[in-house]
Amino acid sequence: MSDKRVQSDSMAELKARHSSKWRRYAPDVLPMHVAEMDFQIAEPIKAMLHDFVERNDLGYLGPIPELGEAFAGYAKRHWDWDVNPRNFKIATDVAVATVEFLRAISKPGERAVISSPVYSSFFRWIGEVGLTLVDAPLRHNESAEDAPHWHLDLQAIEDAFAAGAKYYLMCQPQNPVGRIHTREELIALAELAEKYGVVVISDEIHAPLTYRGEKFVPYLSVSDAARRTGVCITSSSKSYNLAGLKAAILVWDSPEIAELVKAIPDDTHWRSSILGAFSMTVAFNDCDEWLASCLATLDENRHHMLAELHAKLPGVVAHLPQNGYLSMWEVSALNLGDDPAGAMLRDAKVAVVPGPDMGGANYKNFVRFNFACSKAQITDAIERIAAIRK
Ligand SMILES: Cc1ncc(COP(=O)(O)O)c(C=O)c1O
């Protein structure tokens, strides 16, 4: 990829983009909400897309064994996880994979557990398939200065399982807090899942964006109990910024889960995009250098964001994420009323995700901020918010 660091497009180029991030709000609003990056995508993926278009190769998606091989190679290189390259199924995106899997294996009214604060769509997916949502919130350890601050609450999870829940929808790493659940937590979770007959759906879409010095732990890698209880759902869409291309994979490693996955309709494959599936193959095979460069930029950005918060929005509480480009801020010090995200949008022209979208009223003093942009944009957003604090 040469010596050029992955970086943001210019503001003029960004404003000309067609994606939701740049179309949802008026042009004077800084979009720091939806999980898209402002960066240039990897050259090998661009080349593949150009090549498919040049050769008029835009038909339906057929067999693609090379995708399983690519993911298995990636998992081994980055996480020392042995994946059977044949144990995967394709779906349109992580949302469709999760919803179709749950639809295929569940009965309406059964209970599905999540741990808030978490990606807002989890709530909708569970509702869409008629399941009843149970929240076992993360524990928040504000006093620990240097430690990760959000943890799985295994007791709350066990209570929910013991009360009859059948599914646990996990976010590993956890959007929006950037927390990687540890091997020990996952081993304990898998034991609980096995004890209570719960299926764990591990959404690992953010995993490749793990910072140097941190270690991502795939759920299926931790134990036989995890393999017997869990499916991993992932995609290159988040880490390589390809959300519009539409493809994701479900990965499993036990006869028990293979049996469940069979219930997903074969049509899910046909509803996925040829460009999405082949670009995912290229991402997992050929883009390690781009990813390292992207992470180097994000690493600078996460430190820049915290330094700017400290200097210009003292009192706002945020932590260095272990993974990803999203940050959860506790903003009560700003005195922006009951709807801080609404005030930021209305008065500062900065769009962030409101805390309640990620788990209800408990998070009314939180917002989620996306820092996958230029440093200047991070500073601009923070200065705009500083100008409206009361
Ligand atoms: C945890 C998580 N899962 C899934 C998605 C969406 O993935 P997809 O576009 O493949 O449905 C996101 C998007 O931000 C996410 O953060």
Ligand as a Chemical Component Dictionary entry (heavy atoms), coordinates in Angstrom:
data_LIG
# 
_chem_comp.id                   LIG 
_chem_comp.type                 NON-POLYMER 
_chem_comp.pdbx_formal_charge   0 
_chem_comp.three_letter_code    LIG 
# 
loop_
_chem_comp_atom.comp_id 
_chem_comp_atom.atom_id 
_chem_comp_atom.alt_atom_id 
_chem_comp_atom.type_symbol 
_chem_comp_atom.charge 
_chem_comp_atom.model_Cartn_x 
_chem_comp_atom.model_Cartn_y 
_chem_comp_atom.model_Cartn_z 
_chem_comp_atom.pdbx_ordinal 
LIG C1 C1 C 0 -22.359 -4.403 16.436 1  
LIG C2 C2 C 0 -22.879 -4.158 15.062 2  
LIG N1 N1 N 0 -23.473 -5.158 14.394 3  
LIG C3 C3 C 0 -23.948 -4.984 13.153 4  
LIG C4 C4 C 0 -23.871 -3.766 12.525 5  
LIG C5 C5 C 0 -24.457 -3.589 11.174 6  
LIG O1 O1 O 0 -23.899 -4.496 10.293 7  
LIG P1 P1 P 0 -24.548 -4.769 8.884  8  
LIG O2 O2 O 0 -24.519 -3.486 8.140  9  
LIG O3 O3 O 0 -23.669 -5.830 8.289  10 
LIG O4 O4 O 0 -25.935 -5.264 9.151  11 
LIG C6 C6 C 0 -23.260 -2.691 13.176 12 
LIG C7 C7 C 0 -23.187 -1.377 12.534 13 
LIG O5 O5 O 0 -22.721 -0.415 13.060 14 
LIG C8 C8 C 0 -22.739 -2.901 14.477 15 
LIG O6 O6 O 0 -22.145 -1.911 15.141 16 
# 
loop_
_chem_comp_bond.comp_id 
_chem_comp_bond.atom_id_1 
_chem_comp_bond.atom_id_2 
_chem_comp_bond.value_order 
_chem_comp_bond.pdbx_ordinal 
LIG C1 C2 SING 1  
LIG C2 N1 SING 2  
LIG C2 C8 DOUB 3  
LIG N1 C3 DOUB 4  
LIG C3 C4 SING 5  
LIG C4 C5 SING 6  
LIG C4 C6 DOUB 7  
LIG C5 O1 SING 8  
LIG O1 P1 SING 9  
LIG P1 O2 DOUB 10 
LIG P1 O3 SING 11 
LIG P1 O4 SING 12 
LIG C6 C7 SING 13 
LIG C6 C8 SING 14 
LIG C7 O5 DOUB 15 
LIG C8 O6 SING 16 
# 
